[in-house]
Amino acid sequence: MKTLQITAIALLASLSGLAQEKKQDTTSVETLEEVLVQSVRVKADSPITHSNLTAEEIEKRNLGQDIPILLNYLPSVVTTSDAGAGVGYTYIRVRGSDASRINVTLNGIPFNDAESQGTFFVNLPDFSSSVQSLQLQRGVGTSTNGSGAFGASLNLLTDAVSEEAYGEIANSFGSYNTRKHSVKFSTGLLNEHFEIAGRLSNIASDGYVDRATSDLKSYFLQTAFKDNNTLIKAITFGGREETYQAYYGIDAATLESDRTFNTVGQQFDANGNFQGFYDNEVDNYAQDHYQLLWNQRFNNNWSTNVALNYTYGRGYFEQYVDDFYYTNVLFSGDSQFDFLGAEPVVINGETISSTDYIRRRWLDNDFYAVNANVNYKNNQWDISGGVFFSLYDGDHYGEILWSEFPIGYDYKERYYEGTGEKDEFTVFTKATYQINEQWSVFGDLQGRFINHTTSGVESDGVPLNVDVSYDFFNPKAGASFQLNESNQFYASYGRANREPRRSDFEQDIFTAETLDDFELGWRFGSPKVSVNSNLYYMNYQNQLVLTGALDDVGAPIRATSGNSYRLGLEVDAEISILDNLRVMPNIALSTNKNQDFFFSRDGVLTNLGDTNISYSPEIVVGNAILYRPIANLELGFLSKFVGEQFMGNIDSEASKLDSYFINDLNINYTLKNVPFVREIVLQGLVNNLFNVEYVSNGYFFTFDDDFSNPPAVTTVEGAGFFPQATINFLVGAIVKF
C-alpha cells in the first residue's frame, strides 16, 4: 500500500518522462537514411515495445551530460554516474538489466565491447550531438547485431545528410566546473550530390565526487554521396577520455559525514598514516570508429544496405598500489612480491616481500564487422533478411612504472599479458504481413554462431585459456490488431540467448543464458491523448545476475541464478491539456524474482526460496510537463521516482538502496532574426532542483569469517554507495548559422 501511495503522489506531483516522436514511423516510403537501420528498428504499429527520440528532443537537454543520462526519463530506465553529475562514466539500466545486457548499435553496428559486453559512452563523449534519432526497444525486441538483448536494445542513427549548408557553435558551463564546447558544420549538398559534415567537441568536469575529473574529447566526420536512390557515407568518429576514477564508492558512515569523499588513490606510510592521494589514478582510453555505409533503393519495393566497420580501441588504467591500503583495507594481495611473480629481497638485513608500486593495465583491441541486408515491401508484405559477421582481437597486459623496492621489472616491463579473440556470424530473416486493415502478423528468425578463445595470464596472475563455441536460434513472433482509428492491441513472443563474457570465464561460468519474453500491449491515440501500455513476462534460464560485488577495477561480478523472471506493467502517455501545455507521465511496476535461490550463510548452504533480483526496483515513475508561454520559449519540469531496490540477491537489509524522487528544470529559448546568424538557442538545466541527497547505485558483498572465532564460520555483509549530485546547473547557448 505504501508503494501505491508513493506512486499516486509521484504522478500527481508531475513525475518525469520524455516525449516520443512517431512521425518517422508513419511515412509510406522510407528515406534512404532509414534504410540504414530498418533491419534493427521497428515501426510505430509493430508488436514490439519501444520508444523513439529525435535530434530535436535530445538537443533540449544536451549540455554535456552523457547519453544514458539523456535517456533517464524514458519508461523503465534508471541511470547513474560514478562522478555523480552525469559526466564521465555513466550507466543505464532498463527493466533492471544493466548496460552489458542492453544491445547497443551505431548505424546497425554493435557498440557493446565484444569481450566485456559493456557499453562505455565515455569513449564517445558528446556523441548525442551527432545522433539523428534513436530507438529504445524494451525486452528482447527485434533481431539485432551483436550480443542478445536481455533487457533492451538501443540503436542510434547518426546525422542525416543535410541539403543546406550550416554551422553551429555550442558552449555550456555549469556546476563543478563543468563545461562543453563544440563546433559542427555541413557543406550542404555540393553539385547536388556530395556533402562533407563534421563536429569537434571537448567536455570537462571536476565532478561532484572529489577528484572525479573528466577530460573528454571527440570528433565526427562524414562524407556522403546522395541521389534519389543511392546513399553512400564514409564516417569516422571517436573519442579520447581521461577520467580520475571514482569506482569504489563509500561506506554508510562516510556517506553521512562526507558524501563527496573519493577513496581511490589513497596513500599511507608503513604505519598506516595517511599521506595524501595519488594524482594520476586515471582511466585513459581512446576509441576510433570507421564506417562505410551504402544504402540502395531500387524502387519503392526493394532496398539494400551494406555496412563495413573497423573500430580501434586502446588505453590503460593507472593505479598506485599502496602496500598498507591494499593489505589492511582492501585485504588484497596485489602488493605482494609473489603476486607479481617476483622473489622477496633482503634490504639492510630485512626480508621485504611487499611493496608500493605504480602499474598500468592496458587494453588494445581491433573490431571488424560487415553487415548486409535486403528489404522487400509492398502493400501487404515487409520482408527483410541479412547477414552479419564480426571479428574481435584484443590484447590485455600490465606494465610496472615504478616500485618502492626492487622487484625485477624495468620501466614499462609487462608483468602479465593475455589475448582474446571472438568471432560471430549472424543470419536473420523477418517479415510483417498485413492480413487486412485490422490484422498484421510478424515473424523473425535469427541464428547466431560465436567462437571465443582466450590465452595467457590475467591481471590476477591466473592463466585463462578458453576455447568455446555457442550456437543460438532466436525465434520471435507477434501480431497487431487495429480495433479502430484510436485503439491498437499487440502481442509478441521473443527468445534471446546470450553467451558469457570474459570475466564470467574467470569465475568458471561457461553456460549460456536463455530468455523467453512475452509482451501484451495496447496503444491509444487521439488528437489530445496518446497512451502506450504493455504487460511483460520475461522468463530466464541460467540468468547471470549481478551479485552486488565489484572486482578490483570496479566492474560488477555476476553469478548464475538458475531460474528467474521479471513480470511488469509499463504505461506512458502524452496529454495535451492546452495547445501550449503537455504532460507526459510514465510508470513501470514490476516484480523481479530469483526462484529457489541458494546461498551459503554461516557455512551452511540454504535455499532462500524466491528472492528479489539485484538492482531491480519494483516501481519506476517519470513525468514531463512542457509549457510554452510564448512561441520561442519552452519550460520543462522533469521528475523521476525510483523505488527501493536490493543490491544483492539475498534480500539483505544491508543491501537495500532507498527510493528517491528528483526533479529537473529545463529551459530553452530561441532567438530568431538575429543579424548574421540563423538563430540562437539559449538553454538552462537545473538538475535535482530540490537539493535531494540521494544514492542511485552501490555495491554489496559478503565473505565468510572463519578466522575470528575458529572453527565457527560467520557470514559478514558490507555495502558501498555512489552518491549523486545535489542541486546543480548547466547553462549554454547554440549559435546556428
N, C-alpha and C positions, 0 to 999 in steps of 0.2 A: 504493500500500500504506500509506503514511504516513497518508493521509486516512482509510482504512478503520480503521486502528488508533486514530486520534483519535476516530472515530465510536464504536467499541466502548467505549473508555474513557469517552467522554462519556455514553453510555447507561447504563453501569454506575454512573457517578458521579451519576446522577439528574439528567440534563439536562432542561430545563424545558418545560412545556406548560400547557395550561389545559383544564379540563373542558368538555364540550359538553353543553348541555341540549337534549333532544329531545322532552320531554313534550308541548310545544305542538303539535309536528308530527303527533302521533298522534290528536288529537281528531277525532271524526267530524263534528262541526258546529263551524265556526269561530266564535269570538267576534266581536262587532262590531268590536273593536279590530283583530283580524287581517284583517278585510275591507279595512282601510285599506292594507295592504301586500301583499295576496295577489297583486297584479299584478306585483310585483318580487321576491317571495320564492318559495322552493321548499320542498317538504315533505321529510321525512327520507328517504323512499324514492324520491325523484326522481333522474334520471340526471345531476345537477349536483353538482359537488364543493363542499361548503360546511361552515361551522362556525357554531354558534349560541352566543350568550351572553345570559344573563338579568340583570335588575337585581340580583338577589341575588348573582350571581357577580361582577359589576362592583363592587359595594359593598365587597367584601373588601379591594380594593387602591385604592379611590378616596379618596386622601388629599391630592389636589391636583395630581397629575400628569395630563397631557393624555390624550385618547382614544387616540392612536397608541401611547403607552407602555403603556396598559392592555391593548392587543391584542398586546403583544410576544411572548407565549408561545403564540400560535396557529401552526399549521403554515405554513412558508414566509414568515413575517413577520420583517422586520428593521426596527428603529426607531432613531432618533437625535434629538438636540436640539441647537440652537445653544448654549444656555446650559449644557448638559452635565448637567442634573439633571432633565430631563423637564418643566420648566415654561417657558412662553413658546412660542417657535417650535419645534415638534416635527414629525417627519416619519416616514412609514411607507413601506416597500417590500414588495410581495408578488410572489413569483416573479421578483424582480429589477426589477419595474416600480415607478417612483416614484409619488407620490401624485397627480400630474397625469394619470396614466393609470389611476387607480383611480376608478371611478364611485361617487360617494357621494350618497345620497339621505336626506332627513329627511322622514319620513312620505310617501315617494314623490316628493318634490320635490327636484330637483337642488341639491346644495350646492356642487359644483365651480364656481369662477368661470368665467363664460361665455367670457371672453377668454383668460385665462391657463390655464384648465382646472385650476388648482391647488385644493387643499383646505386652508384655513387655520383649524384648530380653535382657534388662539389668539384668533380673533374670537368664539368661543363658549366661554369658559372655564367649566369645571365643568358642561358640557352633559351629561356622563355621569351626573350626579345626577338628570337628568330623562329618562333613557332607560329604557323598559320592557324592551326587548330589542333585539338587533342580530343581523344575519346577514352573514357574510363569505363571498361566493362567489368561489372562485378560478378563474381562467381567464375565458373570455367570459361564462359564466353565462347566466342567462335575460335576456330583453329588459328593459331598464330605461329610465328617462327621463334625458335628458342625454347627454353625450359617451360614446362606446362604452367598454366595459371592456376594457382591453388587458393587464391583469394580474389584476384582481379587481374586484368591486363590493361595496360596503359599504352596507347600508341599515339605518337606525336608526328605531325606533318610539318615540315619546315616551310619557310616563306615561299609563297607563290611568286611566279614571275610577274613583275609589275610592268604594265604597258606604259605608264608615265614615269618620268624621272622624278626622284625625290631625294631629300636628305633630312636627317634627324640628328639632333644633339640632345642627349638626355643627361641630366645631372640630378642627384639627390643626396641629401645629408640627413643625419639623424643621431639618435642616442648612441652612446658607446662609440662615438667617433666613427660611426658607420657612414660610408659614402659610396656612391656608384657613379661612374662616368662612362658614357658610351656614345659612339658615333655610328650612324647607319646610313647607307646610301643605296640608290639604284640608278642605273643609267636610263631606265625605261627601255623600251624596245628600239634597238638601233637597226635601221634598214628593215623595220617591221618584223624582225625575226630574232635578234640577238639581245641578250641582257647580261650585264655584269652587276652584281649586288654584293654588299658585304657589311660587316659590323665588327667593331673593336670595342671591348669592354674591360673595365677594371672595377672590382669591388673590394673594399677593405673594411674591416671592423675590428674593434678591440674586444668585442664580445661582452655579454652580460657577466659571464663567469670570468674570474681572474685569469689573465694571460691567455684566454681562449681567442687569440687573434686569428684573423684570416686575411690573406693577401691573394686575391683571385684574379686571374687574367684570362680572357678568352677571345676567340675570333670566329668569324663565319664568313666564308667567301663562296659565291655561287656564280657560275657562268652558265648560260642557258641558250638553247635554240628552240624556237617555237613557231609552228604554223598551225593550220586548222586541225591537223590530225597527228602531229608529232610534237613531242616534248622531250628534249634531251638536256639533262642537267649534269654538270660536274661540280660537286660540292666538296669543300673541305672545311672542317670546323674542329675546334679543340679548346683545351684549357690548360692552364698551369695554376696549381694551387699550393700554397704553403700555409698550413694551419697549425697553431700550437695546440697540442692535444688536451682534451678535457673528458677522456673516456672512462675515468674511474668513478666519477660521481662522488658523493659524500654520504656519511652515515647520518642517522637521525639526529644525533646530538649536534653535529656540525650544521645540519640543516636549520636547526633552531637558532644557533648562535652566529653563524656566518655563512649564509646560504650561497654566497658567490665564491667560496673557497675552492681552489683547484688543487687536488692532491698530487697531480702529475709533476714530475721533475724535482721532487724534494731531495735535499742533500743533507747528510748528517756526518758528524765525525764518528770515530770508533766508539765513543762513549754514548752515542745517541743524542748529542747536542745538535739542534737544528742549525744549519749553516746557510740556508737560502734555497734558491731554485736554479736548476739548470736552464739556461736561457734559450737553448736550441732543441727542446723536446718537441720536434715538429714532424709533421707529415708533409712530404714534398713529392708531388706527383704531377706528371704531365701525360696528357692523352690527346692523340690526334686521330681524326676520322677522315677517310677519303671515300667518297661515294660517287659512282657513275650510274645515273638513272635514265632509263629510256622507256618512255610511255608512248604507245602507238595505238591510235584508234583508226580502224579500217573503215568502219561505218557505224551507224547507231546500234548495231548488234554486236560487233566484235571489237575487242580491245586487248592489248597485251602490255605487260611491263616487265622489264629486266633490270635488276639492280646488282651492281658489284660493289663490294665494300672491303676496305682494309683499315684496321684500327691498330695503332701502335701505342702501347702504354708502358711507362717506366717511371720508377720513383722509389723512394725509400722512406722509412720511418726511423728517426734517430732517437735513441734513448740513452740517458745516463743511468747506468745500473749502479745504484748505491748499495754497498755491501750491508750496511746496518739496516737500511729500509727494506731491502728485499728479503733479508734473513729474519728480521724481527717483526715486521709489519705485514709484509705480503706472504711470509712463510714460503718463499720461493728459493730454489737452489741455483738460480741463474747467476749468482755472483761467485759460485764455487769453481775452482780450477777444473775439477773433473767434468763439470757441465760443459766447459769449453774444450775438453779433450787435452788439457794441459796437466803437467805434473807439479805438485807443490814445490815451492822454492824455500831455501833457508837464507834468511837475511839477519845478520847480527846474531846468529845462533838461534833464531826463532823460525819455526816452520810456518810458512804462510800458505794457506790453502783457499783463500778467497780474496777478492779484490774489488775495488771500484773500477769501472771501465765504461767507455762510450762505444756503442755499437750502432750500426745501420743495418736494417733488414730490408732487402731490395725485392722488388718485383719488376720483371722485364718481359713483356709479352706481346705477341702478334696474334691478330684475329682476322681471318679471311672469310668472306661469305659471298655466296652468289644466290640470287633469288629470281625465279622466273614464273610468271603467272599468265594465264589466258582467261578471258571472260567473254561469255556469250549471253545476250539478253534479248528478249522480245516481249510482247505484251503479257506472256504467261510465265516464261522461264527466265531465271537469272542464275547462270551456272559459271562457277569458277573452278579452276584447277591449277596446281602448281607444284614446283619442287624447290627445295632449299637445301643448300649444303654449306657447312661451315667447318673451319679448322682453327683450333686454338693451340698455340705453342708458347708455354710460359716457363721462365726461369725464376727460381727462388734462391736467394743466397744472402748471407750475412757477412758484414765486414767489421773488423775491430779498428777503431780510430785511435784509441788511447787506453792505457791501463795504469793504475797506480803502482802496481807491482808487475814485474816482467812475467809474461805468460807465454812467450814464444811466438807471438804474432807480430809481423811487421805492419806498418800503417796500411790500412785498407786490405789487409790479407783476409781471405774468406775463412770463416770458422764453421760454416755449413753451406751446402748447396744441394739443390734438387730441381727436378724438372716436372712438368705436367703437360700432357698432350690430350686433346679431346677433339674428336670429330663427330659431326652429326649430319645425318641425311633425313630429310622430311619430305613426304609426298602427301598431298591432300586433294580432295575434291569436295565441293559444297554446292548446293543448289537450293533455290527457292522457287516453288511452283505456285502460281496464283490460280487456284481452282475456279473461283468465281469472284464476284465483287466482295464477298464476305470472308471466304476462307483462303488461307495460304498455308503451305507447309514448307518446312525447312529440314534439310539433311546435310550432314557434314561428316566426312570420314578422313581420318588422318593417321598416318603411320610415322613413328619417329624411331630412328635407329642410331644408337650412341655407342661410341667406344671411348673409354677414358683410361689412360695409363699415367702412372707417376713413377718416379725413381729418385734415388738419392736420399738425403738426410734432411729432416725437418728442423725448424729453428730450436726445438727442444732436444736436438741431438738424437732423435729416434728415427731409424730408417723407415721410409714409406715407399714400398714397392707394390703397386696395384696395377692390374690389367683386367678390366671388367667391361662387359658389353650389356646393353639394355635394348630390348625391342618392345615398343609400345604401340598399341592400337587404341585410338581415341575416337569413338563414335559420338555424334551429337545429333539431336533431332528436336524439332519443335513445330508448333502450329499457332497461327494467329487467326482470330475471329473478329471481324468488324461488325459489331451488332448494329450500329447506326453511325451517323456522322460524328457523334461525340464519344462513343464508347468502343474500346477495343480490349479484347482479352487475349492472353497468350499463355502457353505452357511450353516448357522445354526441359530436355534432359541432356546432360553432357558428362563425359568421362574424361579425366585427365590422369596421366601417370607422370611421375617425376623421379628422376634419378637422384641419389645422394650427391653431396658436394664434397670437395676435397677434405674439409675439416671433419665431415662425417666419417670418412675413411680413417682418419686419425683416431676416432672413437670406436673403430671396428664396426661401423654401421655400413652395410652394403645393400640392404633391402630397399627396393624402390617403394614409393608411396602411391596409393591409388585413391582417387576422389570421384564419387558419383554425386552430381549436382542436379537437383530438381528445382525448377523455378515455375511459379504460377503468378501471372501478373494481370493488372487492369490499368488501362490508360484512359483518362477522361480529358476531353478538350472542348472548350467553348471560348467565345471571344473574351471573356473576363477571367475564366478559371481554367487551369490545367492541373491535372493530378496524375502522378505515376505511383503505383503501389505494386508491391510484389512480396510473395512469400517464398522462402527458400529453405531447402533442406540439403545440407552438404554432409555426405557420409564418407568418412575417411577410413582407410585401412593402412596401418603402419604409418600414421601421420608422425612426422618429425616436429615435435613441439619444442618451443624454447623452454629450457629448464629454469631460466632466470639468471643463470650464472654467466659470467664473461670469461673469455680467455685472457692471456696476458697482453693482448693488444686491443682489448675492449670489444671483441667480436662475440656475439651470442653463441652459447653452446646449446646443442639440440640433443634430444633423446627420442626414441621411438615410443609412442604412447599406446600402440596396439589399435584398438577400435575407438573411434571418437566421432563426434558430429557437431554441426552448427545448425541451429534452427532459428530462423529470424523473419521479421517483418520490416520492410522498408517503405516509407512513404515520403514523397517530395511533391511540392506543389508550387504554383505561381498564381497569385491572385492580384488582379488589377483592381484595387479599391477605388482609385480615381485615375484619370488619364495620366497624372504625373506622380502616382504613388503605387508602388508594387510591394507585395510581401511574398517572400519565398521561403517557407519553412520546410524542414525535412526532419525525419525521425527514423531511427533504426533501433528496434527492440530484438534481442536475441538471447538464446541460451546456448552455451558452448561447453560441451562435456567430453572429458575422457571417460571411457567406460572400463570398469574393473581395473582401476589404476593401482599398480603395486609400488610400494615404497618401503625402503629399509629404515626403520626408526629404532634407535637404541639397539641396533644389531639384529632386529627381528624383521623379516620380510612380511609386510602386511598388505592385504587387499583393502584399499581405501574406498572401494566402490566407485561411484561416479563423482568425479571432481571437476572443477572449473578449469578450462584450458587457459593457460597463461596469456596475459596481455589481451584479454577479450572482454571488454566492458559489455554489460547487458543492455546498456542504453547509451546511444549517441544521438544528440539532437542539435540541429542547427537552424538558423533563420537569417534572412537578409531583408532589411527594409530599405528600399531605394526610393528616394524622393527627389523630384526635380522642381524646385520652386520657380526657377526660370529656365529658359531653353538651354543655356550653356552650362548650368550648374547641376551636378548630381551629388547628393549626400547619401552615403550608405552606412547603415548601422548594422554591424555583423556580430553575431553571437554564436557561442559554442558551449554545449554542455556535454561532458564526458563522465559517465558513471564510474563508480569504483570498480577496480579490477585487481586481479591477483597477478603477481609477477612470477609465481611458480605454479606448479600443478598439484599441490598437496593441500590447498585451501588453508594455508597457514596465515594467521592474522599478521604475522611479521612480514608477510609478502604482499600485503594489501596496499594498493595506491588509492588515495582518497579521490573522490569525484571532484570535478572543478567546473566552473562556469565563468567564461571570459567573454569580453565584448570589445570590438574594434570599431573605430570610426574612420570612414574613408571618404575623402572629398576630392572631386575632380571638377575643375572649372576651365572651360575652353575660351580662349581669346581669339576671335576671328577678325578679319580685316585689319591685321597688323601690318604696317609697312615693311616691305622686304621679306616677309615670311608668309607661309600659308596659314599657320595657326600656332598658338602657344597653349599647351595644356599644363595647367598648374595642378599639382597633386599634393595631397596630405594624407597621412595614415597615422592614427593613434592606436597602437596595439595595447591590449589589456587596459582599457580605458579606466576601469575602476580599481586598478592597482592591486589585483589579486595575487597573493603569494601562492603559487601552485606548482605541482610537480606532474609532468606528463609522462615520465619514463623513469625506470630504475632497474635494479638487478636484485636477485635473491639467490642465496647459496646455502648449502648445508654441508657439514662434514661430521664425521664420527670421531669423537674424542675418546680414544682408548688408552690415553697416557696419563690423564689427571688422576684417575682412581681405578687402576687396573685390578681385576680383569674386566671391570664394568665398561660398557660402551654407551656413550651418551651422544645423541644427535644434537648438534649445535646449529642454530639458524642465524643468518645475518642478512642484512639488506643495505642497499645503497640507493641514492636518489639523484636525479638530474633536475635541479630547479630551473624553471623558465623565468624569463624576464618579467619584472613588474612593469608598470606603465612606461611606455617608450614611444618614440615618434620617428617618422620619416617624412620629409618634405622634398618635393622635387619639381622639375619643370622639363617639359619636352618641347623643343623648338623644331617645328616641322617646316621644311622648305618645299 
